[in-house]
Amino acid sequence: MPNNTQPYLNINFNADNLASFRSFAFNMNETQQFFQELKKSLQEDSFVKLTLSKPISKSADLQNVYLREVELKNEKLISFTYRFKTNDQVKNYSFEETITELENLLQTSFRIATLFTLEKDTAIRFNKKGKATITNNPATFSDKLPADHDKQKVKRASDSEFLIHLGIKNQQGKVIPKMADKYKQINKYLEIIDGLLKSTTLPKKINIVDMGSGKGYLTFALYDFLKNTRKLDVKVTGIELREELVTYCNEVAKKCGYTNLSFISERIENYDKDKIDILIALHACDTATDDAIYKGLVSKSSLIICAPCCHKQVRQSVKGTAQENPMLKYGIFQERQFEMVTDTIRALLLERNQYKTKVFEFISNEHTRKNVMLVGSKASKAPNIEAIDAKLAGLKNDYGVTEHYLETQLDKLGKY
């Protein structure tokens, strides 16, 4: 790597550069070794990234710091992304400044630093007494990250008025600490929706129904993003059984001037109004998720987006049935296995009805355990019914499942 693009590698790296580390309570050799590994990886162009984790204080606002190389105006720098509970901040440093900043962060904020290179991963860990240990592991990465300058992650719900009315931000526009996880969930949700819309054919006027909208955090976020950011012609209806929440959400929608966002009090299985282009059911309890999927299938929705929860029906239907699978001997494993069985059957039934399906975590489970998202997008290719039926039969046979609630609903239409 040319020296004229990497001035930070021209310093004379020795113990003098780490003089202030002598105040540390741990062995200097480990610290010097770690920084020598960092220097070597930069010189040999094998550096991928460096992360700081495990805050010294459990209540710290700063959760992680991520380091990577960037190139700005033909100069190589180290970019620091500081991940706080409610936002990210990015700063760029020369190598000398990087050493100083790392020293400060390891002294005051973090117990673990992990260096990722193309050769190996090297981690330095400090215990509560300040003693350092180094471990080496096989390389996680086989390729370097792009050297273009990182932009801060786009916040799709940033200055919207609904965030204040729903108690996510205060009047000064700052995220209320206890709502930080909800704020992250909203932005991740919008990121996913944004990606799905790019690969979905929709009419000029899009009708969206959110079944089980609750207090409306994600419903408001979706409407605001599609209407005011993406400039789409949308109508969004939230379905929620609790009348007090429906009244509250309609009042907030009126305050925000959201003329095509409304909420109605009705059971999901009873809703039978307009054609649904996008069906959403986030955390609709147990078989309410199946009722919502059924409504989407009946309406031939272009997108069906669910985040299932409270998977009780299948688990209760096999209660008392002897299970040969040893994984089902233990209650917690049984619960998790039947959650996966339930959602796999849902995904297969969507495929059977000509939908492409995918199941993924839409947000880290540190924010919520209800973090699995099931998405079905209308496909043009007819499904292989026989093959899907064989998969369904095999799965149900393996777990002793006689009937899935969504099957009974589809049977009414002759779709199963």
C-alpha positions as CSV (number, residue, x, y, z in Angstrom):
1,M,0.0,0.0,0.0
2,P,1.6,3.3,-1.0
3,N,2.9,5.5,1.8
4,N,1.4,8.7,0.3
5,T,-2.1,7.3,0.9
6,Q,-1.3,6.0,4.4
7,P,0.6,8.6,6.4
8,Y,-0.6,7.1,9.6
9,L,1.7,4.1,9.1
10,N,4.9,6.2,9.0
11,I,5.1,6.7,12.8
12,N,7.7,4.9,14.8
13,F,5.5,2.5,16.7
14,N,7.1,1.5,20.0
15,A,6.3,1.6,23.7
16,D,6.6,5.4,23.8
17,N,3.5,5.7,21.7
18,L,1.7,3.8,24.5
19,A,3.2,5.7,27.5
20,S,-0.1,6.6,29.1
21,F,-1.0,2.9,29.2
22,R,1.4,2.6,32.1
23,S,-1.4,3.8,34.3
24,F,-3.3,0.7,33.4
25,A,-3.5,-2.1,36.0
26,F,-2.8,-4.8,33.4
27,N,0.3,-6.3,31.8
28,M,1.8,-4.0,29.2
29,N,3.0,-6.9,27.0
30,E,-0.6,-7.8,26.1
31,T,-1.5,-4.2,25.2
32,Q,1.7,-3.8,23.1
33,Q,1.1,-7.1,21.4
34,F,-2.5,-6.1,20.5
35,F,-1.5,-2.8,19.0
36,Q,1.4,-4.4,17.1
37,E,-1.1,-6.7,15.6
38,L,-3.2,-3.7,14.6
39,K,-0.2,-2.0,13.0
40,K,0.9,-5.1,11.2
41,S,-2.6,-5.6,9.7
42,L,-2.7,-2.1,8.4
43,Q,0.8,-2.3,6.9
44,E,0.0,-5.7,5.2
45,D,-3.4,-4.5,4.0
46,S,-5.1,-7.4,5.9
47,F,-7.1,-5.1,8.4
48,V,-10.8,-5.6,8.1
49,K,-12.3,-4.0,11.2
50,L,-12.0,-3.6,14.9
51,T,-14.8,-3.6,17.5
52,L,-15.1,-2.5,21.1
53,S,-17.7,-4.3,23.2
54,K,-18.8,-5.1,26.7
55,P,-19.1,-1.6,28.3
56,I,-17.5,-1.3,31.7
57,S,-20.7,0.4,33.0
58,K,-23.9,-1.5,32.4
59,S,-25.8,1.8,32.3
60,A,-23.5,3.4,29.8
61,D,-25.1,5.2,26.8
62,L,-22.3,4.1,24.5
63,Q,-22.8,0.4,23.6
64,N,-20.2,-0.4,21.0
65,V,-17.6,1.3,18.8
66,Y,-16.7,-0.1,15.3
67,L,-13.5,0.8,13.5
68,R,-12.8,0.4,9.8
69,E,-10.6,2.0,7.1
70,V,-12.0,4.7,4.9
71,E,-10.5,6.8,2.1
72,L,-11.1,10.5,2.1
73,K,-9.5,12.8,-0.5
74,N,-6.8,10.1,-1.2
75,E,-6.0,9.7,2.4
76,K,-6.5,6.5,4.4
77,L,-8.1,7.1,7.8
78,I,-9.7,5.0,10.5
79,S,-13.4,5.6,10.8
80,F,-15.0,5.2,14.3
81,T,-18.7,4.5,14.5
82,Y,-19.9,5.2,18.1
83,R,-23.1,3.3,18.7
84,F,-25.2,4.9,21.4
85,K,-28.5,3.6,22.6
86,T,-30.5,6.0,20.5
87,N,-28.1,7.0,17.7
88,D,-24.8,6.5,15.9
89,Q,-22.0,9.0,15.6
90,V,-19.1,8.7,13.1
91,K,-15.6,10.3,13.4
92,N,-12.4,9.8,11.4
93,Y,-8.9,9.7,12.8
94,S,-5.3,9.3,11.7
95,F,-3.4,6.3,13.0
96,E,-1.8,8.3,15.8
97,E,-5.2,9.7,16.9
98,T,-6.6,6.2,16.6
99,I,-4.1,4.9,19.2
100,T,-5.0,7.7,21.6
101,E,-8.7,7.2,21.2
102,L,-8.4,3.4,21.6
103,E,-6.4,4.0,24.8
104,N,-9.0,6.3,26.2
105,L,-11.9,3.9,25.3
106,L,-10.2,0.9,26.8
107,Q,-9.4,2.8,30.0
108,T,-12.8,4.3,30.5
109,S,-15.5,2.5,28.5
110,F,-14.9,-1.1,27.3
111,R,-13.5,-4.4,28.4
112,I,-13.1,-6.2,25.0
113,A,-11.4,-5.1,21.8
114,T,-11.5,-7.5,18.8
115,L,-9.3,-7.0,15.7
116,F,-10.5,-8.7,12.6
117,T,-8.0,-9.3,9.8
118,L,-7.7,-11.6,6.8
119,E,-5.2,-13.7,8.7
120,K,-6.9,-14.2,12.0
121,D,-9.1,-12.6,14.7
122,T,-7.3,-11.2,17.8
123,A,-9.2,-10.2,20.9
124,I,-7.9,-8.5,24.1
125,R,-10.1,-8.8,27.2
126,F,-9.7,-7.0,30.5
127,N,-11.2,-8.4,33.7
128,K,-12.6,-6.3,36.5
129,K,-9.1,-5.9,38.0
130,G,-7.7,-4.7,34.7
131,K,-5.7,-7.8,33.9
132,A,-5.5,-8.4,30.1
133,T,-5.6,-11.6,28.1
134,I,-5.2,-12.1,24.4
135,T,-6.9,-14.9,22.3
136,N,-6.5,-15.7,18.6
137,N,-9.0,-17.4,16.4
138,P,-9.4,-18.3,12.7
139,A,-10.3,-15.3,10.5
140,T,-14.0,-14.5,10.3
141,F,-13.6,-12.5,7.1
142,S,-12.1,-13.6,3.8
143,D,-12.5,-10.2,2.1
144,K,-11.9,-6.6,3.1
145,L,-14.7,-4.1,3.6
146,P,-15.2,-1.4,1.0
147,A,-13.0,1.6,1.6
148,D,-15.6,4.2,0.6
149,H,-16.7,6.5,3.4
150,D,-19.5,5.2,5.5
151,K,-22.6,7.3,5.8
152,Q,-24.5,7.2,9.1
153,K,-27.4,4.7,9.0
154,V,-30.5,6.4,7.5
155,K,-33.2,7.0,10.1
156,R,-36.4,6.6,8.2
157,A,-38.5,7.9,11.2
158,S,-36.5,10.9,12.4
159,D,-38.4,14.1,12.9
160,S,-41.9,13.0,12.4
161,E,-44.5,14.5,14.7
162,F,-46.2,11.2,15.6
163,L,-43.0,10.2,17.5
164,I,-43.8,12.9,20.0
165,H,-47.5,12.2,20.3
166,L,-46.8,8.5,20.8
167,G,-44.3,9.2,23.5
168,I,-41.2,8.0,21.7
169,K,-39.5,11.4,21.6
170,N,-39.9,14.4,24.0
171,Q,-40.9,17.9,23.0
172,Q,-37.2,18.7,22.3
173,G,-37.1,15.9,19.7
174,K,-34.9,13.6,21.7
175,V,-35.6,9.9,22.0
176,I,-36.9,9.0,25.5
177,P,-34.4,6.5,26.9
178,K,-37.0,3.8,27.8
179,M,-38.3,4.0,24.2
180,A,-34.9,3.6,22.5
181,D,-35.6,0.0,21.6
182,K,-39.0,0.8,20.1
183,Y,-37.3,3.6,18.1
184,K,-34.7,1.1,16.7
185,Q,-37.5,-1.4,15.9
186,I,-39.5,1.3,14.0
187,N,-36.5,2.2,11.8
188,K,-35.5,-1.4,11.2
189,Y,-39.1,-2.2,10.2
190,L,-39.2,0.7,7.7
191,E,-35.9,-0.4,6.3
192,I,-37.4,-3.9,5.6
193,I,-40.6,-2.5,4.2
194,D,-38.6,-0.1,1.9
195,G,-36.7,-3.1,0.5
196,L,-39.8,-5.2,0.0
197,L,-41.6,-2.5,-1.9
198,K,-38.7,-2.2,-4.4
199,S,-39.3,-5.8,-5.5
200,T,-43.1,-5.7,-5.4
201,T,-45.6,-4.6,-8.1
202,L,-48.3,-2.5,-6.6
203,P,-51.2,-0.4,-7.9
204,K,-50.9,3.4,-8.1
205,K,-53.1,3.7,-5.1
206,I,-52.0,1.3,-2.4
207,N,-54.4,0.0,0.2
208,I,-52.6,-1.3,3.4
209,V,-54.4,-3.0,6.3
210,D,-52.5,-3.5,9.6
211,M,-54.3,-6.2,11.6
212,G,-53.7,-6.1,15.3
213,S,-52.2,-2.5,15.2
214,G,-52.2,-2.0,19.0
215,K,-51.0,1.4,20.0
216,G,-50.0,2.0,16.4
217,Y,-46.2,2.7,16.6
218,L,-45.4,0.8,13.4
219,T,-48.7,1.7,11.7
220,F,-48.0,5.4,12.1
221,A,-44.4,5.0,11.1
222,L,-45.4,3.1,7.9
223,Y,-48.0,5.7,6.9
224,D,-45.6,8.6,7.5
225,F,-42.8,7.0,5.7
226,L,-44.7,6.0,2.6
227,K,-46.8,9.2,2.4
228,N,-44.3,11.8,3.3
229,T,-40.9,10.3,2.5
230,R,-41.7,8.0,-0.5
231,K,-44.5,10.2,-1.7
232,L,-46.8,7.3,-2.4
233,D,-50.6,7.4,-2.7
234,V,-51.5,5.1,0.3
235,K,-54.4,4.4,2.5
236,V,-53.6,2.7,5.8
237,T,-56.2,1.1,8.1
238,G,-55.3,-0.2,11.5
239,I,-57.5,-3.0,12.9
240,E,-57.5,-3.2,16.7
241,L,-60.1,-4.8,19.0
242,R,-59.5,-2.5,22.0
243,E,-61.7,0.5,21.5
244,E,-59.7,2.8,23.8
245,L,-56.6,2.3,21.6
246,V,-58.6,2.9,18.4
247,T,-59.9,6.2,19.8
248,Y,-56.4,7.2,20.9
249,C,-54.8,6.4,17.6
250,N,-57.5,8.2,15.6
251,E,-57.0,11.3,17.7
252,V,-53.2,11.2,17.1
253,A,-53.8,10.7,13.3
254,K,-56.0,13.8,13.3
255,K,-53.4,15.8,15.2
256,C,-50.7,14.8,12.6
257,G,-53.0,15.6,9.7
258,Y,-52.8,12.0,8.4
259,T,-56.1,12.0,6.4
260,N,-55.7,8.5,4.9
261,L,-54.7,6.8,8.1
262,S,-57.6,5.5,10.3
263,F,-58.2,2.8,12.9
264,I,-61.3,0.7,13.5
265,S,-62.3,-1.6,16.3
266,E,-63.1,-5.0,14.9
267,R,-62.0,-8.6,15.2
268,I,-59.5,-9.6,12.5
269,E,-61.6,-12.6,11.3
270,N,-64.6,-10.2,10.8
271,Y,-62.8,-7.6,8.7
272,D,-64.2,-7.7,5.1
273,K,-63.9,-4.3,3.5
274,D,-61.7,-3.2,0.7
275,K,-59.2,-5.0,-1.5
276,I,-55.9,-5.4,0.5
277,D,-52.7,-4.8,-1.4
278,I,-50.4,-5.2,1.6
279,L,-51.5,-7.2,4.6
280,I,-49.6,-6.6,7.8
281,A,-50.0,-8.5,11.1
282,L,-47.3,-7.8,13.6
283,H,-47.6,-9.7,16.9
284,A,-51.2,-10.7,16.4
285,C,-51.7,-13.3,19.1
286,D,-51.7,-17.1,18.2
287,T,-54.3,-17.9,15.6
288,A,-55.0,-14.2,15.0
289,T,-51.9,-14.4,12.8
290,D,-53.5,-17.2,10.8
291,D,-56.8,-15.2,10.5
292,A,-54.8,-12.3,9.1
293,I,-52.9,-14.5,6.6
294,Y,-56.2,-15.9,5.5
295,K,-57.6,-12.5,4.8
296,G,-54.5,-11.6,2.8
297,L,-54.8,-14.8,0.7
298,V,-58.5,-14.2,0.1
299,S,-57.7,-10.7,-1.1
300,K,-54.8,-12.0,-3.2
301,S,-52.5,-9.4,-1.5
302,S,-49.3,-8.5,-3.2
303,L,-47.5,-8.6,0.1
304,I,-48.3,-10.5,3.4
305,I,-46.0,-9.4,6.3
306,C,-46.3,-11.1,9.7
307,A,-44.4,-11.1,12.9
308,P,-46.1,-14.1,14.7
309,C,-46.3,-14.5,18.4
310,C,-47.9,-16.7,21.1
311,H,-47.7,-19.9,19.1
312,K,-50.2,-21.9,21.2
313,Q,-52.5,-23.8,18.8
314,V,-50.2,-26.5,17.5
315,R,-48.5,-27.0,20.8
316,Q,-51.8,-27.4,22.6
317,S,-53.1,-29.7,19.9
318,V,-50.4,-32.3,20.5
319,K,-50.6,-32.0,24.3
320,G,-50.7,-35.5,25.8
321,T,-49.3,-37.1,22.7
322,A,-46.1,-39.1,23.3
323,Q,-43.2,-37.6,21.4
324,E,-40.3,-39.7,20.2
325,N,-38.1,-36.8,19.4
326,P,-35.8,-36.3,22.4
327,M,-35.7,-32.6,21.8
328,L,-39.4,-32.4,22.7
329,K,-38.7,-33.9,26.2
330,Y,-37.9,-30.5,27.7
331,G,-40.5,-27.8,28.0
332,I,-38.5,-24.9,26.7
333,F,-37.1,-26.8,23.7
334,Q,-40.6,-28.1,23.0
335,E,-42.0,-24.5,23.0
336,R,-39.3,-23.3,20.6
337,Q,-39.6,-26.3,18.3
338,F,-43.3,-25.9,17.9
339,E,-42.9,-22.2,17.3
340,M,-40.7,-23.1,14.3
341,V,-43.1,-25.8,13.2
342,T,-46.1,-23.4,13.3
343,D,-44.3,-20.8,11.2
344,T,-42.9,-23.3,8.8
345,I,-46.3,-24.7,8.1
346,R,-47.5,-21.1,7.6
347,A,-44.7,-20.4,5.1
348,L,-45.5,-23.6,3.2
349,L,-49.2,-22.8,3.0
350,L,-48.3,-19.4,1.6
351,E,-46.1,-21.1,-1.0
352,R,-48.9,-23.5,-1.8
353,N,-51.0,-20.4,-2.6
354,Q,-48.4,-19.0,-5.0
355,Y,-46.3,-16.8,-2.7
356,K,-42.5,-16.6,-2.4
357,T,-41.8,-16.8,1.3
358,K,-38.9,-15.9,3.6
359,V,-38.5,-16.0,7.4
360,F,-35.9,-13.9,9.2
361,E,-35.2,-12.0,12.3
362,F,-36.3,-8.4,11.7
363,I,-34.6,-7.0,14.9
364,S,-32.2,-8.3,17.5
365,N,-33.8,-10.4,20.2
366,E,-32.2,-8.0,22.7
367,H,-35.0,-5.6,21.8
368,T,-37.9,-8.1,21.7
369,R,-38.3,-11.9,21.6
370,K,-41.1,-11.4,19.1
371,N,-38.5,-10.8,16.4
372,V,-39.3,-13.3,13.6
373,M,-40.8,-11.9,10.4
374,L,-42.6,-14.1,7.9
375,V,-43.0,-12.4,4.5
376,G,-45.0,-13.7,1.5
377,S,-44.8,-11.9,-1.9
378,K,-47.1,-12.8,-4.7
379,A,-45.3,-15.0,-7.3
380,S,-45.9,-15.3,-11.0
381,K,-44.9,-19.0,-11.2
382,A,-47.4,-21.6,-10.2
383,P,-46.4,-23.7,-7.2
384,N,-45.6,-27.4,-7.1
385,I,-48.6,-28.4,-5.0
386,E,-47.7,-32.1,-4.8
387,A,-44.1,-31.4,-3.5
388,I,-45.4,-28.8,-1.0
389,D,-48.1,-31.2,0.3
390,A,-45.4,-33.9,0.8
391,K,-43.3,-31.4,2.8
392,L,-46.4,-30.5,4.9
393,A,-47.3,-34.1,5.5
394,G,-43.8,-35.1,6.5
395,L,-43.4,-32.1,8.9
396,K,-46.8,-32.8,10.6
397,N,-46.0,-36.5,10.9
398,D,-42.6,-35.9,12.5
399,Y,-44.2,-33.8,15.2
400,G,-47.5,-35.5,15.6
401,V,-49.5,-32.4,14.3
402,T,-52.9,-33.4,13.0
403,E,-54.1,-30.0,12.0
404,H,-52.9,-26.4,11.7
405,Y,-55.5,-23.6,12.2
406,L,-54.7,-21.9,8.9
407,E,-55.3,-25.2,7.1
408,T,-58.9,-25.3,8.5
409,Q,-59.5,-21.7,7.3
410,L,-58.2,-22.4,3.8
411,D,-60.2,-25.6,3.6
412,K,-63.3,-23.4,3.7
413,L,-62.2,-21.9,0.3
414,G,-61.2,-25.2,-1.1
415,K,-57.6,-23.9,-1.1
416,Y,-56.2,-26.8,0.9
